[in-house]
Amino acid sequence: MRTNVTESKRERIGIYGGTFDPIHYGHLRVAAAICDAFTLDQFFFVPAFVPPHKRDRQISAPYHRYAMVVLATLNQSAIAHAKMVALTIELEAPARPYTIETLQRLQQIHPHADLFFVMGADSFAEVHLWREHERLLTEYNIIVATRPPAAQVSAQHLSPKCQSHVIDLRGSRRPDLAAITEPKVFLTDYVAVEIAATQVREAVRTGQPIDGFVPSDVARYIATYDLYRD
């Protein structure tokens, strides 16, 4: 992160990657809390075409997942001050599925912005298996969204170089961004929401209501296109 006087007004952009199969209130509440804590100007949801680590799993069609993210963010003013939008950047480049590549492209599109990539605790536990993970963790701001209690989350699986970039904000502490002069990995626990996409899919499959899991527009979309029935 660059924070000198001439760059004090740099835009801050959050990027939340994932399958979003489907997007749910857990995703949205995490996004809203992070937008608030990090005073983000924009927040991008980036549905993956097919994540490299999920190629052996059955995933809904990419544009179904994208459409649900669009619907979920239509009433964005009700969940966060930052402008929330869905991007097709990974859907349009299925041959370039890696996060480091996506962030490089977004930095080229937004050269005067500081990027903050959001990942969950499960992804963070496996991040050392990701393509060019040391570059990812040392050249970009990473926000790890854990759900309390999250004492088990640690950075011991990372190299000393990567560990030196970790800042623990758990306990709902806010970052002092003005005092940070290089990219960091922020461990956060702003939202304690026990919702998983697997729960939503299972509820649909067994005929249970999903209103408490997803926005109403997303629930209608799932019913209209008969998703998650098999």
PAMARRO-469355 format. One record per residue (C-alpha): residue number from 0; x, y, z. Coordinates in steps of 0.1 Angstrom, whole numbers. Layout:
! residues N
r n: NUM c1: X c2: Y c3: Z
...
END
This chain:
! residues 230
r n: 0 c1: 0 c2: 0 c3: 0
r n: 1 c1: 13 c2: 35 c3: -8
r n: 2 c1: 2 c2: 63 c3: 15
r n: 3 c1: 23 c2: 94 c3: 9
r n: 4 c1: 9 c2: 129 c3: 8
r n: 5 c1: 3 c2: 129 c3: -30
r n: 6 c1: -15 c2: 96 c3: -29
r n: 7 c1: -36 c2: 102 c3: 3
r n: 8 c1: -67 c2: 102 c3: -19
r n: 9 c1: -61 c2: 69 c3: -36
r n: 10 c1: -92 c2: 49 c3: -41
r n: 11 c1: -97 c2: 17 c3: -21
r n: 12 c1: -113 c2: -12 c3: -38
r n: 13 c1: -123 c2: -45 c3: -22
r n: 14 c1: -123 c2: -77 c3: -44
r n: 15 c1: -142 c2: -107 c3: -32
r n: 16 c1: -136 c2: -138 c3: -53
r n: 17 c1: -154 c2: -171 c3: -50
r n: 18 c1: -178 c2: -195 c3: -66
r n: 19 c1: -209 c2: -178 c3: -50
r n: 20 c1: -229 c2: -210 c3: -56
r n: 21 c1: -251 c2: -192 c3: -45
r n: 22 c1: -242 c2: -159 c3: -29
r n: 23 c1: -258 c2: -155 c3: 5
r n: 24 c1: -262 c2: -132 c3: 34
r n: 25 c1: -229 c2: -143 c3: 49
r n: 26 c1: -211 c2: -130 c3: 19
r n: 27 c1: -230 c2: -98 c3: 19
r n: 28 c1: -226 c2: -91 c3: 56
r n: 29 c1: -189 c2: -97 c3: 54
r n: 30 c1: -186 c2: -74 c3: 25
r n: 31 c1: -206 c2: -47 c3: 43
r n: 32 c1: -185 c2: -49 c3: 74
r n: 33 c1: -152 c2: -48 c3: 55
r n: 34 c1: -164 c2: -18 c3: 34
r n: 35 c1: -171 c2: 0 c3: 67
r n: 36 c1: -139 c2: -10 c3: 86
r n: 37 c1: -115 c2: -3 c3: 57
r n: 38 c1: -135 c2: 27 c3: 43
r n: 39 c1: -136 c2: 12 c3: 8
r n: 40 c1: -149 c2: 32 c3: -21
r n: 41 c1: -159 c2: 2 c3: -43
r n: 42 c1: -164 c2: -34 c3: -37
r n: 43 c1: -162 c2: -60 c3: -65
r n: 44 c1: -177 c2: -95 c3: -63
r n: 45 c1: -158 c2: -117 c3: -88
r n: 46 c1: -175 c2: -150 c3: -95
r n: 47 c1: -149 c2: -176 c3: -107
r n: 48 c1: -154 c2: -195 c3: -139
r n: 49 c1: -143 c2: -227 c3: -124
r n: 50 c1: -118 c2: -224 c3: -95
r n: 51 c1: -87 c2: -245 c3: -100
r n: 52 c1: -92 c2: -262 c3: -67
r n: 53 c1: -128 c2: -271 c3: -75
r n: 54 c1: -124 c2: -286 c3: -109
r n: 55 c1: -135 c2: -320 c3: -96
r n: 56 c1: -168 c2: -307 c3: -82
r n: 57 c1: -202 c2: -300 c3: -97
r n: 58 c1: -207 c2: -262 c3: -98
r n: 59 c1: -236 c2: -243 c3: -113
r n: 60 c1: -231 c2: -226 c3: -147
r n: 61 c1: -209 c2: -195 c3: -143
r n: 62 c1: -236 c2: -170 c3: -156
r n: 63 c1: -262 c2: -183 c3: -132
r n: 64 c1: -238 c2: -176 c3: -104
r n: 65 c1: -230 c2: -142 c3: -119
r n: 66 c1: -267 c2: -133 c3: -123
r n: 67 c1: -274 c2: -142 c3: -86
r n: 68 c1: -245 c2: -119 c3: -75
r n: 69 c1: -260 c2: -91 c3: -96
r n: 70 c1: -294 c2: -95 c3: -81
r n: 71 c1: -279 c2: -97 c3: -45
r n: 72 c1: -261 c2: -64 c3: -50
r n: 73 c1: -290 c2: -44 c3: -66
r n: 74 c1: -301 c2: -30 c3: -32
r n: 75 c1: -265 c2: -23 c3: -22
r n: 76 c1: -273 c2: 10 c3: -5
r n: 77 c1: -291 c2: -10 c3: 22
r n: 78 c1: -260 c2: -31 c3: 31
r n: 79 c1: -229 c2: -8 c3: 26
r n: 80 c1: -219 c2: 27 c3: 17
r n: 81 c1: -194 c2: 14 c3: -9
r n: 82 c1: -206 c2: 8 c3: -44
r n: 83 c1: -210 c2: -30 c3: -48
r n: 84 c1: -208 c2: -45 c3: -83
r n: 85 c1: -204 c2: -79 c3: -98
r n: 86 c1: -175 c2: -83 c3: -123
r n: 87 c1: -172 c2: -108 c3: -152
r n: 88 c1: -134 c2: -105 c3: -154
r n: 89 c1: -128 c2: -142 c3: -146
r n: 90 c1: -158 c2: -155 c3: -165
r n: 91 c1: -145 c2: -138 c3: -196
r n: 92 c1: -110 c2: -154 c3: -192
r n: 93 c1: -115 c2: -190 c3: -182
r n: 94 c1: -79 c2: -198 c3: -192
r n: 95 c1: -66 c2: -174 c3: -166
r n: 96 c1: -83 c2: -186 c3: -134
r n: 97 c1: -57 c2: -176 c3: -108
r n: 98 c1: -62 c2: -149 c3: -83
r n: 99 c1: -28 c2: -133 c3: -89
r n: 100 c1: -37 c2: -129 c3: -125
r n: 101 c1: -70 c2: -113 c3: -117
r n: 102 c1: -54 c2: -88 c3: -93
r n: 103 c1: -28 c2: -79 c3: -119
r n: 104 c1: -55 c2: -72 c3: -145
r n: 105 c1: -75 c2: -52 c3: -120
r n: 106 c1: -45 c2: -32 c3: -109
r n: 107 c1: -39 c2: -23 c3: -146
r n: 108 c1: -75 c2: -12 c3: -149
r n: 109 c1: -73 c2: 8 c3: -117
r n: 110 c1: -37 c2: 19 c3: -115
r n: 111 c1: -44 c2: 46 c3: -89
r n: 112 c1: -62 c2: 24 c3: -65
r n: 113 c1: -52 c2: 2 c3: -35
r n: 114 c1: -67 c2: -33 c3: -39
r n: 115 c1: -79 c2: -54 c3: -10
r n: 116 c1: -85 c2: -90 c3: -18
r n: 117 c1: -110 c2: -107 c3: 5
r n: 118 c1: -108 c2: -145 c3: 13
r n: 119 c1: -123 c2: -167 c3: 39
r n: 120 c1: -105 c2: -186 c3: 66
r n: 121 c1: -107 c2: -219 c3: 47
r n: 122 c1: -90 c2: -203 c3: 17
r n: 123 c1: -64 c2: -188 c3: 39
r n: 124 c1: -56 c2: -221 c3: 54
r n: 125 c1: -48 c2: -234 c3: 19
r n: 126 c1: -33 c2: -203 c3: 4
r n: 127 c1: 2 c2: -217 c3: 4
r n: 128 c1: -11 c2: -240 c3: -24
r n: 129 c1: -22 c2: -212 c3: -46
r n: 130 c1: -4 c2: -200 c3: -77
r n: 131 c1: 24 c2: -175 c3: -68
r n: 132 c1: 10 c2: -172 c3: -33
r n: 133 c1: 40 c2: -154 c3: -19
r n: 134 c1: 36 c2: -126 c3: -45
r n: 135 c1: -1 c2: -125 c3: -36
r n: 136 c1: 5 c2: -122 c3: 1
r n: 137 c1: 33 c2: -96 c3: -1
r n: 138 c1: 23 c2: -74 c3: -31
r n: 139 c1: -14 c2: -70 c3: -24
r n: 140 c1: -35 c2: -62 c3: 6
r n: 141 c1: -54 c2: -94 c3: 17
r n: 142 c1: -83 c2: -94 c3: 41
r n: 143 c1: -90 c2: -127 c3: 57
r n: 144 c1: -126 c2: -129 c3: 69
r n: 145 c1: -129 c2: -153 c3: 98
r n: 146 c1: -159 c2: -161 c3: 118
r n: 147 c1: -156 c2: -159 c3: 156
r n: 148 c1: -144 c2: -178 c3: 175
r n: 149 c1: -113 c2: -179 c3: 152
r n: 150 c1: -85 c2: -187 c3: 175
r n: 151 c1: -75 c2: -216 c3: 154
r n: 152 c1: -66 c2: -194 c3: 124
r n: 153 c1: -29 c2: -188 c3: 122
r n: 154 c1: -2 c2: -179 c3: 97
r n: 155 c1: 22 c2: -207 c3: 107
r n: 156 c1: 18 c2: -224 c3: 73
r n: 157 c1: 34 c2: -194 c3: 56
r n: 158 c1: 70 c2: -185 c3: 51
r n: 159 c1: 86 c2: -160 c3: 75
r n: 160 c1: 85 c2: -134 c3: 48
r n: 161 c1: 47 c2: -138 c3: 44
r n: 162 c1: 42 c2: -140 c3: 82
r n: 163 c1: 59 c2: -106 c3: 86
r n: 164 c1: 30 c2: -91 c3: 65
r n: 165 c1: 2 c2: -104 c3: 88
r n: 166 c1: -17 c2: -79 c3: 110
r n: 167 c1: -42 c2: -95 c3: 135
r n: 168 c1: -73 c2: -73 c3: 137
r n: 169 c1: -94 c2: -100 c3: 154
r n: 170 c1: -115 c2: -86 c3: 182
r n: 171 c1: -133 c2: -63 c3: 157
r n: 172 c1: -103 c2: -39 c3: 156
r n: 173 c1: -101 c2: -15 c3: 127
r n: 174 c1: -69 c2: -10 c3: 107
r n: 175 c1: -49 c2: 22 c3: 109
r n: 176 c1: -44 c2: 24 c3: 72
r n: 177 c1: -27 c2: 58 c3: 74
r n: 178 c1: 2 c2: 42 c3: 93
r n: 179 c1: 6 c2: 13 c3: 68
r n: 180 c1: 31 c2: 18 c3: 40
r n: 181 c1: 32 c2: -16 c3: 23
r n: 182 c1: 6 c2: -44 c3: 15
r n: 183 c1: -5 c2: -64 c3: 45
r n: 184 c1: -25 c2: -95 c3: 53
r n: 185 c1: -53 c2: -85 c3: 77
r n: 186 c1: -70 c2: -112 c3: 99
r n: 187 c1: -105 c2: -100 c3: 107
r n: 188 c1: -136 c2: -113 c3: 125
r n: 189 c1: -162 c2: -86 c3: 120
r n: 190 c1: -191 c2: -109 c3: 112
r n: 191 c1: -203 c2: -140 c3: 131
r n: 192 c1: -226 c2: -155 c3: 104
r n: 193 c1: -230 c2: -192 c3: 103
r n: 194 c1: -242 c2: -196 c3: 67
r n: 195 c1: -226 c2: -217 c3: 40
r n: 196 c1: -235 c2: -222 c3: 4
r n: 197 c1: -238 c2: -259 c3: 10
r n: 198 c1: -266 c2: -252 c3: 35
r n: 199 c1: -285 c2: -232 c3: 9
r n: 200 c1: -281 c2: -259 c3: -17
r n: 201 c1: -292 c2: -286 c3: 7
r n: 202 c1: -322 c2: -266 c3: 19
r n: 203 c1: -333 c2: -262 c3: -18
r n: 204 c1: -328 c2: -299 c3: -25
r n: 205 c1: -349 c2: -309 c3: 5
r n: 206 c1: -377 c2: -284 c3: -1
r n: 207 c1: -369 c2: -261 c3: 28
r n: 208 c1: -373 c2: -223 c3: 27
r n: 209 c1: -341 c2: -203 c3: 21
r n: 210 c1: -354 c2: -168 c3: 28
r n: 211 c1: -332 c2: -165 c3: 58
r n: 212 c1: -301 c2: -174 c3: 38
r n: 213 c1: -303 c2: -154 c3: 6
r n: 214 c1: -320 c2: -122 c3: -6
r n: 215 c1: -355 c2: -126 c3: -20
r n: 216 c1: -345 c2: -119 c3: -56
r n: 217 c1: -318 c2: -147 c3: -54
r n: 218 c1: -344 c2: -171 c3: -39
r n: 219 c1: -368 c2: -163 c3: -68
r n: 220 c1: -340 c2: -168 c3: -93
r n: 221 c1: -331 c2: -202 c3: -78
r n: 222 c1: -367 c2: -213 c3: -80
r n: 223 c1: -372 c2: -199 c3: -116
r n: 224 c1: -342 c2: -218 c3: -130
r n: 225 c1: -347 c2: -249 c3: -108
r n: 226 c1: -312 c2: -247 c3: -94
r n: 227 c1: -299 c2: -272 c3: -68
r n: 228 c1: -327 c2: -297 c3: -71
r n: 229 c1: -305 c2: -326 c3: -80
END
